C-alpha cells in the first residue's frame, strides 16, 4: 500500500491512517487531560481567576483572597498551552502525511516518536525534570512534525 494515495472510502483499511488515528487520539486525550490537571491544581491550591469560582469558599472579601495567580497552576497551564501549540499542528500535518502514502514503518516511527516526546514533555513540565529534558522532548516532537511536513511537500510539489 505504500506509495499510493489513500482513497477516502478505504481509509479505515489503510494501516498508516489507522496508526495516525490511534496516535492522534492518544495525544489529543493527553492534551484534554491537561484541562483536568489544571482544574485539580486550581481546586487544591484554591487559586481561581473568575469570581464565581470562589463562591464555595465564602462571599465578598473572604472569597477575594482566592482570586490569585498560583505558580503551580500557571506551570500546568503553560504545559497545556505548549500542547496546543504542538499537538494541533501534528494532527493537521499528520493527517496530510498519512494520506500521502508513506511507508507503514516510517509513519509508525513518526507517530510513535511524536507521541512519546509529548508524553515525556508533559512529565518534564509537571514534575518538573531539569533541563534540557523538557526542551529536548519538545524539540524531538517539533522535528517529527517538520519531517512529516517536509515529506508531504516533497510528495505534493516533487521537492
C-alpha positions as CSV (number, residue, x, y, z in Angstrom):
1,X,0.0,0.0,0.0
2,X,2.9,2.4,0.3
3,X,3.4,5.0,-2.4
4,X,-0.3,5.2,-3.2
5,X,-2.6,8.0,-2.1
6,X,-5.3,6.7,0.2
7,X,-8.9,6.8,-1.1
8,X,-11.4,8.2,1.4
9,X,-13.6,5.0,1.2
10,X,-10.5,2.9,2.1
11,X,-9.2,5.0,5.0
12,X,-10.2,2.5,7.7
13,X,-8.4,-0.2,5.8
14,X,-5.3,1.9,5.4
15,X,-2.7,0.8,8.0
16,X,-1.0,4.2,8.1
17,X,-4.3,6.0,8.6
18,X,-5.3,3.7,11.4
19,X,-1.9,4.3,13.1
20,X,-2.3,8.0,12.6
21,X,-5.8,7.9,14.1
22,X,-4.5,5.9,17.1
23,X,-1.7,8.2,17.9
24,X,-3.6,11.4,17.2
25,X,-6.3,10.2,19.6
26,X,-3.7,9.4,22.3
27,X,-2.1,12.9,22.1
28,X,-5.4,14.6,21.9
29,X,-6.7,12.7,25.0
30,X,-3.4,13.6,26.8
31,X,-4.0,17.3,25.9
32,X,-7.5,17.0,27.2
33,X,-6.2,15.5,30.4
34,X,-4.2,18.7,31.0
35,X,-7.5,20.6,31.4
36,X,-8.4,18.2,34.3
37,X,-5.0,18.6,35.8
38,X,-5.4,22.4,35.6
39,X,-8.7,22.1,37.4
40,X,-7.3,19.8,40.0
41,X,-4.4,22.3,40.7
42,X,-6.9,25.2,40.9
43,X,-9.1,23.4,43.4
44,X,-6.3,22.0,45.6
45,X,-4.3,25.3,45.5
46,X,-7.5,27.4,45.9
47,X,-6.3,29.7,43.1
48,X,-9.0,30.9,40.8
49,X,-9.3,33.6,38.1
50,X,-13.1,34.0,38.0
51,X,-15.1,35.4,41.0
52,X,-17.9,32.9,40.5
53,X,-15.4,30.1,41.0
54,X,-14.7,31.2,44.6
55,X,-18.4,31.1,45.7
56,X,-18.0,27.9,47.6
57,X,-15.2,29.5,49.7
58,X,-17.2,32.4,51.0
59,X,-18.5,35.8,49.8
60,X,-17.2,39.2,49.4
61,X,-13.7,39.9,50.8
62,X,-13.3,36.4,52.2
63,X,-13.7,34.9,48.7
64,X,-11.4,37.5,47.0
65,X,-8.3,36.0,48.5
66,X,-8.9,33.0,46.3
67,X,-8.7,35.2,43.2
68,X,-5.0,34.8,42.7
69,X,-2.2,33.5,40.5
70,X,-0.6,30.3,41.7
71,X,2.8,29.2,40.3
72,X,1.8,25.6,40.2
73,X,-1.4,26.3,38.3
74,X,0.4,28.5,35.9
75,X,3.0,25.8,35.2
76,X,0.3,23.3,34.3
77,X,-1.4,26.0,32.1
78,X,1.9,26.6,30.3
79,X,2.3,22.9,29.7
80,X,-1.3,22.8,28.3
81,X,-0.6,25.8,26.1
82,X,2.5,24.0,24.8
83,X,0.4,21.0,23.9
84,X,-2.0,23.3,21.9
85,X,0.9,24.8,20.1
86,X,2.4,21.4,19.1
87,X,-0.4,18.8,19.1
88,X,-2.8,20.8,16.9
89,X,-0.1,21.1,14.1
90,X,0.7,17.4,14.5
91,X,-2.9,16.5,14.0
92,X,-3.2,18.5,10.8
93,X,0.2,17.7,9.3
94,X,-0.1,14.1,10.4
95,X,-3.3,13.7,8.5
96,X,-1.8,15.1,5.4
97,X,1.2,12.9,5.9
98,X,-0.9,9.8,6.5
99,X,-2.8,10.4,3.3
100,X,0.4,11.0,1.3
101,X,1.2,7.2,1.2
102,X,4.2,6.9,3.4
103,X,5.8,3.5,4.2
104,X,4.0,2.0,7.3
105,X,7.2,1.6,9.2
106,X,8.3,5.2,8.6
107,X,4.8,6.5,9.5
108,X,4.7,4.5,12.7
109,X,8.2,5.8,13.6
110,X,7.0,9.4,13.2
111,X,3.8,8.9,15.1
112,X,5.4,6.9,18.0
113,X,8.3,9.3,18.4
114,X,6.0,12.3,18.5
115,X,3.6,10.7,21.0
116,X,6.5,9.6,23.3
117,X,8.1,13.0,23.1
118,X,4.8,14.8,24.1
119,X,4.2,12.4,27.0
120,X,7.8,12.9,28.2
121,X,7.3,16.7,27.7
122,X,4.3,16.6,30.0
123,X,6.1,14.7,32.7
124,X,9.1,17.0,32.4
125,X,6.8,20.0,32.8
126,X,4.7,18.6,35.7
127,X,7.4,17.0,37.8
128,X,9.5,19.2,36.8
129,X,12.5,17.5,35.4
130,X,15.7,19.5,35.0
131,X,16.5,21.0,31.6
132,X,17.4,20.1,29.0
133,X,14.8,17.2,29.3
134,X,11.8,19.3,28.6
135,X,13.5,21.3,25.8
136,X,14.8,18.1,24.1
137,X,11.4,16.4,24.3
138,X,9.8,19.5,22.7
139,X,12.5,19.6,20.0
140,X,12.1,16.0,19.1
141,X,8.3,16.3,18.8
142,X,8.7,19.5,16.8
143,X,11.3,17.9,14.5
144,X,8.9,15.0,13.8
145,X,6.1,17.4,12.7
146,X,8.6,19.2,10.5
147,X,9.8,15.9,9.0
148,X,6.2,14.9,8.2
149,X,5.5,18.4,6.6
150,X,8.7,18.1,4.5
151,X,7.6,14.7,3.3
152,X,4.1,15.9,2.4
153,X,5.6,18.9,0.5
154,X,8.1,16.6,-1.2
155,X,5.3,14.3,-2.4
156,X,3.0,17.1,-3.5
157,X,5.5,19.5,-5.0
158,X,8.1,16.9,-6.1
159,X,10.8,18.7,-4.0
